[in-house]
Amino acid sequence: MALVAFLIYKLIRFLSRTGSARVMRGIIILLVALWLSGPNVLNLNVVNFLLGKTMEFGVLVVVILFQPELRRLLERVGSGKLADLFGRAGDSKEMELAINQTIAACEEMSATRTGALIIFERDVKLDDTVKTGTTINADVQSELLKNIFYPKTPLHDGAVIIRNGRIEAAGCILPNSSNPNISKELGTRHRAGIGMSEVSDAVVVVVSEETGSISVAVDGMLKRHLAHDTFEKILRNELLPEEQGGSGVSRLARRVKGKNNGKKAD
């Protein structure tokens, strides 16, 4: 029951964070209309016949409508590992150092209004994006990040990709978001960050050049104007899930058990 609940929760959360939520509501409305027009309710024979014929091709229609979302979901499943359902592997100490250095760099770049775009790679490998930039392969240091994004350097316009707690590449080109509902206030840097979080499970950090505000994008959702404590908490929760007692099914099980002892996990 916990596994089924977890999968349903993940599906609803995934759909709600994309533009497919309204399409899903439209499909539900059609199903309700089909039931209401049936012989056991309103007995609208012609309407029921037309809706029934439409639903016969429902699977094909769903595949066409949700093609981008299905492809993104299959990419995540194909690049993931079974063990990730129960906990994320990796060197937590190296990642914690990377988080601390990134926070320090972003705070200083925010104060000087230096634009920055930093990608924390997770399960979905970003090899194609890495190829668009320059390989760095260095430890994450705040001074290095500030130097990369200094306006007069060759790599400051692109994104930095952090893989396994190390800077893999800089000056990388990201895909812009295809979501039409994004605020017009957001520039290309924020749109690129949201776009990367839509096509992967990466955690994207954006520092605004205009306002100096710090934002984080995850699963197509952008959290803006973050204070220092909130910024640090988001990065730790997303990149160090073991601090919250594991991830995936284990975290769901802890939440279920927590109802009995008054504790709340994650």
N, C-alpha and C positions, 0 to 999 in steps of 0.2 A: 504493500500500500504506500509506503514511503517512497519507493522508486517511481511508482506511477504518478504520485502527487508531484514529485520532483520534475518529472518529464513534462507534465501538463503545465506546471509553473514556468519552466524554461520556455515552452512553446508560446504561452501567452505573453511572457515578458519580451520574447524576441519579436513577436508580431506587433506588440504595442509600441515598440521603439523604432518601427519602420513605417513607411507610408502605406503599408498593406493593411493597416488596422481598419481603415474605412472600407476597403474592398471586402474584408472579412465580414464587416457588419452588413454590407450589401448582400452577400451570399446568405447570411443568416435570415435576412428579411425575405429573400426569395423562398427559402425553405419554409418559413412560417406561412407565407402566402400560399405555397403549394398545399400545405396541410389544411389551411382554412378553406381553400376552394374545393377540397375533397368532398366525396359523397356523404361522409359522416358528419360534415359540419355545415357549410353553406351550399354545397351541391352546385357549384359553378362549373359545369362540365367543360365548356370551351376554355375557360381560363386554366382549369386544372390540366386539360390536355396540352395546351401550349407550354405551361410551366413544366409538365412532365417530360415533354420532348426536349425542352431546354436542359433539364437536369440529366438527360441521358448522355449529354456531352460534357457534363460537369467536371469530370476528372481532367479532360483535355483543357477545358477552360481554366481550371485552377492552375494547371502546370504552366499555361501561357501567362496568366496574370502574375503568378508568383515566381516566375523564372529567376529573377535576380536574387530573391530571398532564398529560394531552394538551392541555387548554386552556392550562395554564401554559406548556407547551413551545411551542405555537403562538403565544402572546402574545410570547414572547421572540424567536421567529424573525421574527414580523411587525414587531417594533419594532427589530430589529437592522439592521446594515448589513453588506454583503458585505465591506467593508474591515476590519471588526472581527475577521474570521477571521485576518488577517495582522498586526493591530496596532491598538491603541486610539488614536483620535485625541483631541486635546484639549490644552489649555494645561497642560503639566506643571508649570510654575513656579507658576501660580495654585493648582493642586491640591496641590502640595508645601507651599505656605504654609498652605493650609487644613488639611492633615494636621498640620503642626507646631503650629498654633494649637489644633486639637482635642485633640491629645495634652496640651498644656500645661493646657488647661481641665479635661480629664478627670482629670488627676493631682491638681489642686487640689480638684476636686469629690469625688474619691475620699477625699482626706484629711479633708474636712469632712462626708463621707457625705451629699452632695447628689445626689439621684436625677437621672439624665439619660438621654435617648434621642435619639440623633443618627443620621440616615439619610443615607448617601452614595449619591445616585442614579447609576446607570450607564446601560446601554442602554435598559432598560425605563423609560419615562416614568411618573412618579407624579403626573400632573396631577389625577386624582380625589382623591388623598390631599392634595395641596397645597390644593385648594379647601376642605377641612375645617378649615384653619388660617388664620393671619393672614399676609399677604404681608409679607416683610421686605426682600428684595432688597438685601443688604448684604454687605460683605466678611466673611470668617470671622475673627473676633478672639476671643481667649480671654476677654477681659473681657465681651464681648457675650454669649457662650455662658453664662458664669457668671451673668450678670444675668438671662438668659431663664429659667434653671432655678432661680433663687433661689426658695425655697418660697413666698414671699409675693407673687410676681408672677402675673398672670393666665394666662401661657402656660406655666408650669412643669410642668403635668400632661401636656401633649402632647409631640409629637416635633418636632425640628428637621430640616428637609430641606435638604441641601446639594446644589446642582446646579451643575455646571461650576465648582467651587471657590468658590461664593458661597452664602450662606444665602438660600434661596428663600422659605421660610415657617417659621413656628413655631406651636406649639400644635396640631399636626396629629393627627388620630385614626387609629390603625392597626388593622388587622384582627388579632384574636387567632389564635394557631395552632390548627389542628384536630387536631394530632398528639396522640393519647392517651398516648403514651409519655413525654411531658415530665415531668421530675421535679416532684413536688409542692412542693419547696422553692422553686421559682421563682414569683415574683409576676406581677402583670399586666403590669408594664413589660417583663420578660424575655419573657413569652409574646407580647406585641405585637411585640417585636423579632424573635422567631423567625417569627411569622406574616408579617411584611413580607418577610423573607428567603425565605420559602416561595413567595410569589406574585410575586416579582420577583428581579432579580439584584443588588439593592442590598446594600451593606455596612452593617450596623447595629451601632452602638456603644451599649452599655448600661452605665451606672454605677449600682450598687445603692445604694439609700437605706438599707438595713438593715446591710450589711457594708462598703460602700464599694468592693467589688471591681469591676474593669473586665472586661467581656465583649464579644465580637464575634460576630455571627451572620452567616453566609454560606450560602446555599443550604439553609436549614433546619437547619444545624448551629451549635450554640452553643459557643464556646470561652470558658471561664470562668477567673476568678482570674488574669488576665494580668499579668505583670511589665512594667515599662516597655519594655524592649528587645523583648520578644515582641509587645507591643501595637503598637509602632512598625513592626516588621517585617511584621506582618500587614497593616496599612493600606497600607504601601508596596507590598507584593507584589500586593495586590488592586486598588489604585487607580493605581499607577504601574508597570504591567507592562513598559513600555519599559525600565525599569531592569534587567529580567531578560532583555532581548534580544528583546522583542516578545511577542505572545500568540498563541493559537490554533495554526494549522498551522505557523507559523514556529518557535514554541517547541518543538513536537513534533519538527520536523525537526532542530533544534539538539540535542535530547536523543538522537535517533538517531545523529547525527554524533558526539556527545560520547563514544560508546562507543569510537570509533576513536582519539581523542586524549586520553582520560582526563578530560575535562571534563564537568561536570554543569550543565545549564541549568535555571533556575527551581528 
